[in-house]
Amino acid sequence: MWNLPPPPGFRGLQPDLPLTVYQRHLPHWRQDGATYFVTFRLGDSLPQSKLDELALLKVEWERQHPEPQPAEALEKLARQAYERVERWLDEGMGDCLLKQAPLAAHLASAMHHFDGDRYELGCYVVMPNHAHAIVRPLMPEAHPLEAIVGSWKKYSARRINAELQRTGDLWQEEGYDRIIRDEEHLWRVLQYAGANPDRAKLPRASCPLWARPAWVALGWRFDGLAP
C-alpha cells in the first residue's frame, strides 16, 4: 500500500545533505526539510523502576560501545529504549489523563494551532498517557522540532492543569523522534500510529486519530479506518 504518490511536502532523509546529531538521554538527528515521527509522554507514565531499567540499559550499552560511538550504534540504542518504553506505555501506567476526551482535545488543539505556519502536521494519535505525530518543520532555524513539540506540551499543560485545578509539570521533558527515511518508512509509521489503540487493547474511537486530508485523498490513511 505504501506504493502511492508521495504526500504533498513530504521529504525523507537525504543522505547527500548535512545531518546533525545531539544527545541528551537519547540521540536526536536533525536535517533541514525532513519529516519526523515523534513520541512524547506524560511525566507519570513510567514508574521509577522502569526508569531505572532504562538507565541500566544505557550504562550497559555505553560499556559495550566506548567512544567514539558511531551514529548507527546510537540509533540502535534509541530504538531499543523506544521499543521498551512503547510497550510499557501501552500497559496504561500512570493517571492516563488523556483518556479524558476534553483533556485530549487540548493537546489536539495545540498540535493544530500552527499547522501550515510553523510546521506541517501529517497525522497524530493521542493515547491515554502519550501521543505520536508525524510533523515537518517549515522553518527549522526559527522553529526547530524540539521547539514545536515543546509548544504543544506547554499549551496543553496549561489548559489541562487549569481544567483540573492543579499545578506542576505534566509532560516528560525529553521525547523520542526519528527522521522518516522514505515513502515506505512513512507508510509503516502511519500504520504504526493508527494501530496504537489496537496494541493497547483500546477502541480506536476512544483515542483521537487524525491524518492530513490532502494525504488521505492520495491514499495515505490509517489502515482499517474510513477515509
Secondary structure as a PSIPRED ss2 file (coil, helix, strand):
# PSIPRED VFORMAT (PSIPRED V4.0)

   1 M C   1.000  0.000  0.000
   2 W C   1.000  0.000  0.000
   3 N C   1.000  0.000  0.000
   4 L C   1.000  0.000  0.000
   5 P C   1.000  0.000  0.000
   6 P C   1.000  0.000  0.000
   7 P C   1.000  0.000  0.000
   8 P C   1.000  0.000  0.000
   9 G C   1.000  0.000  0.000
  10 F C   1.000  0.000  0.000
  11 R C   1.000  0.000  0.000
  12 G C   1.000  0.000  0.000
  13 L C   1.000  0.000  0.000
  14 Q C   1.000  0.000  0.000
  15 P C   1.000  0.000  0.000
  16 D C   1.000  0.000  0.000
  17 L C   1.000  0.000  0.000
  18 P C   1.000  0.000  0.000
  19 L C   1.000  0.000  0.000
  20 T E   0.000  0.000  1.000
  21 V E   0.000  0.000  1.000
  22 Y E   0.000  0.000  1.000
  23 Q E   0.000  0.000  1.000
  24 R C   1.000  0.000  0.000
  25 H C   1.000  0.000  0.000
  26 L C   1.000  0.000  0.000
  27 P E   0.000  0.000  1.000
  28 H E   0.000  0.000  1.000
  29 W E   0.000  0.000  1.000
  30 R E   0.000  0.000  1.000
  31 Q C   1.000  0.000  0.000
  32 D C   1.000  0.000  0.000
  33 G C   1.000  0.000  0.000
  34 A C   1.000  0.000  0.000
  35 T C   1.000  0.000  0.000
  36 Y E   0.000  0.000  1.000
  37 F E   0.000  0.000  1.000
  38 V E   0.000  0.000  1.000
  39 T E   0.000  0.000  1.000
  40 F E   0.000  0.000  1.000
  41 R E   0.000  0.000  1.000
  42 L E   0.000  0.000  1.000
  43 G C   1.000  0.000  0.000
  44 D C   1.000  0.000  0.000
  45 S C   1.000  0.000  0.000
  46 L C   1.000  0.000  0.000
  47 P C   1.000  0.000  0.000
  48 Q H   0.000  1.000  0.000
  49 S H   0.000  1.000  0.000
  50 K H   0.000  1.000  0.000
  51 L H   0.000  1.000  0.000
  52 D H   0.000  1.000  0.000
  53 E H   0.000  1.000  0.000
  54 L H   0.000  1.000  0.000
  55 A H   0.000  1.000  0.000
  56 L H   0.000  1.000  0.000
  57 L H   0.000  1.000  0.000
  58 K H   0.000  1.000  0.000
  59 V H   0.000  1.000  0.000
  60 E H   0.000  1.000  0.000
  61 W H   0.000  1.000  0.000
  62 E H   0.000  1.000  0.000
  63 R H   0.000  1.000  0.000
  64 Q H   0.000  1.000  0.000
  65 H C   1.000  0.000  0.000
  66 P C   1.000  0.000  0.000
  67 E C   1.000  0.000  0.000
  68 P C   1.000  0.000  0.000
  69 Q C   1.000  0.000  0.000
  70 P C   1.000  0.000  0.000
  71 A H   0.000  1.000  0.000
  72 E H   0.000  1.000  0.000
  73 A H   0.000  1.000  0.000
  74 L H   0.000  1.000  0.000
  75 E H   0.000  1.000  0.000
  76 K H   0.000  1.000  0.000
  77 L H   0.000  1.000  0.000
  78 A H   0.000  1.000  0.000
  79 R H   0.000  1.000  0.000
  80 Q H   0.000  1.000  0.000
  81 A H   0.000  1.000  0.000
  82 Y H   0.000  1.000  0.000
  83 E H   0.000  1.000  0.000
  84 R H   0.000  1.000  0.000
  85 V H   0.000  1.000  0.000
  86 E H   0.000  1.000  0.000
  87 R H   0.000  1.000  0.000
  88 W H   0.000  1.000  0.000
  89 L H   0.000  1.000  0.000
  90 D C   1.000  0.000  0.000
  91 E C   1.000  0.000  0.000
  92 G C   1.000  0.000  0.000
  93 M C   1.000  0.000  0.000
  94 G C   1.000  0.000  0.000
  95 D C   1.000  0.000  0.000
  96 C C   1.000  0.000  0.000
  97 L H   0.000  1.000  0.000
  98 L H   0.000  1.000  0.000
  99 K H   0.000  1.000  0.000
 100 Q C   1.000  0.000  0.000
 101 A H   0.000  1.000  0.000
 102 P H   0.000  1.000  0.000
 103 L H   0.000  1.000  0.000
 104 A H   0.000  1.000  0.000
 105 A H   0.000  1.000  0.000
 106 H H   0.000  1.000  0.000
 107 L H   0.000  1.000  0.000
 108 A H   0.000  1.000  0.000
 109 S H   0.000  1.000  0.000
 110 A H   0.000  1.000  0.000
 111 M H   0.000  1.000  0.000
 112 H H   0.000  1.000  0.000
 113 H H   0.000  1.000  0.000
 114 F C   1.000  0.000  0.000
 115 D E   0.000  0.000  1.000
 116 G C   1.000  0.000  0.000
 117 D C   1.000  0.000  0.000
 118 R C   1.000  0.000  0.000
 119 Y E   0.000  0.000  1.000
 120 E E   0.000  0.000  1.000
 121 L E   0.000  0.000  1.000
 122 G E   0.000  0.000  1.000
 123 C E   0.000  0.000  1.000
 124 Y E   0.000  0.000  1.000
 125 V E   0.000  0.000  1.000
 126 V E   0.000  0.000  1.000
 127 M C   1.000  0.000  0.000
 128 P C   1.000  0.000  0.000
 129 N C   1.000  0.000  0.000
 130 H E   0.000  0.000  1.000
 131 A E   0.000  0.000  1.000
 132 H E   0.000  0.000  1.000
 133 A E   0.000  0.000  1.000
 134 I E   0.000  0.000  1.000
 135 V E   0.000  0.000  1.000
 136 R E   0.000  0.000  1.000
 137 P E   0.000  0.000  1.000
 138 L C   1.000  0.000  0.000
 139 M C   1.000  0.000  0.000
 140 P C   1.000  0.000  0.000
 141 E C   1.000  0.000  0.000
 142 A C   1.000  0.000  0.000
 143 H C   1.000  0.000  0.000
 144 P C   1.000  0.000  0.000
 145 L H   0.000  1.000  0.000
 146 E H   0.000  1.000  0.000
 147 A H   0.000  1.000  0.000
 148 I H   0.000  1.000  0.000
 149 V H   0.000  1.000  0.000
 150 G H   0.000  1.000  0.000
 151 S H   0.000  1.000  0.000
 152 W H   0.000  1.000  0.000
 153 K H   0.000  1.000  0.000
 154 K H   0.000  1.000  0.000
 155 Y H   0.000  1.000  0.000
 156 S H   0.000  1.000  0.000
 157 A H   0.000  1.000  0.000
 158 R H   0.000  1.000  0.000
 159 R H   0.000  1.000  0.000
 160 I H   0.000  1.000  0.000
 161 N H   0.000  1.000  0.000
 162 A H   0.000  1.000  0.000
 163 E H   0.000  1.000  0.000
 164 L H   0.000  1.000  0.000
 165 Q C   1.000  0.000  0.000
 166 R C   1.000  0.000  0.000
 167 T C   1.000  0.000  0.000
 168 G C   1.000  0.000  0.000
 169 D C   1.000  0.000  0.000
 170 L C   1.000  0.000  0.000
 171 W E   0.000  0.000  1.000
 172 Q C   1.000  0.000  0.000
 173 E C   1.000  0.000  0.000
 174 E C   1.000  0.000  0.000
 175 G C   1.000  0.000  0.000
 176 Y E   0.000  0.000  1.000
 177 D E   0.000  0.000  1.000
 178 R E   0.000  0.000  1.000
 179 I E   0.000  0.000  1.000
 180 I C   1.000  0.000  0.000
 181 R C   1.000  0.000  0.000
 182 D C   1.000  0.000  0.000
 183 E H   0.000  1.000  0.000
 184 E H   0.000  1.000  0.000
 185 H H   0.000  1.000  0.000
 186 L H   0.000  1.000  0.000
 187 W H   0.000  1.000  0.000
 188 R H   0.000  1.000  0.000
 189 V H   0.000  1.000  0.000
 190 L H   0.000  1.000  0.000
 191 Q H   0.000  1.000  0.000
 192 Y H   0.000  1.000  0.000
 193 A H   0.000  1.000  0.000
 194 G H   0.000  1.000  0.000
 195 A C   1.000  0.000  0.000
 196 N H   0.000  1.000  0.000
 197 P H   0.000  1.000  0.000
 198 D H   0.000  1.000  0.000
 199 R H   0.000  1.000  0.000
 200 A C   1.000  0.000  0.000
 201 K C   1.000  0.000  0.000
 202 L C   1.000  0.000  0.000
 203 P C   1.000  0.000  0.000
 204 R H   0.000  1.000  0.000
 205 A H   0.000  1.000  0.000
 206 S H   0.000  1.000  0.000
 207 C C   1.000  0.000  0.000
 208 P C   1.000  0.000  0.000
 209 L E   0.000  0.000  1.000
 210 W E   0.000  0.000  1.000
 211 A E   0.000  0.000  1.000
 212 R C   1.000  0.000  0.000
 213 P H   0.000  1.000  0.000
 214 A H   0.000  1.000  0.000
 215 W H   0.000  1.000  0.000
 216 V H   0.000  1.000  0.000
 217 A H   0.000  1.000  0.000
 218 L C   1.000  0.000  0.000
 219 G C   1.000  0.000  0.000
 220 W C   1.000  0.000  0.000
 221 R C   1.000  0.000  0.000
 222 F C   1.000  0.000  0.000
 223 D C   1.000  0.000  0.000
 224 G C   1.000  0.000  0.000
 225 L C   1.000  0.000  0.000
 226 A C   1.000  0.000  0.000
 227 P C   1.000  0.000  0.000
